[in-house]
Amino acid sequence: MKVKGHVLVWHVTTPPFVEDLSPAQLRNELKRHIFTTMGHFRGRIKVWDVVNEALAPDGSLANNVFLRKLGPSYIEDSFRWAH
């Protein structure tokens, strides 16, 4: 059986305390989360959904905690860290 990892970064599953983190803290925690999760499943999951629902229905970037605190670069950073 092949398993696809879903999902590393998604505002819907982000705990409320993340709103209280500074941008630098959030960036560090997001990177740590991606490295830790992917490391735990290394060799067992080869494909991941990295960022989920980054776009709003109108095609603009979704207004979420990651965009508000880190800016649009959070998307590229997340993919780079997951690579």
Secondary structure, DSSP 8 states (H G I E B T S, - for coil): ---EEEEEE-GGGS-GGGGGS-HHHHHHHHHHHHHHHHHHTTTT--EEEEE-S-B-TTSSB---HHHHHH-THHHHHHHHHH-
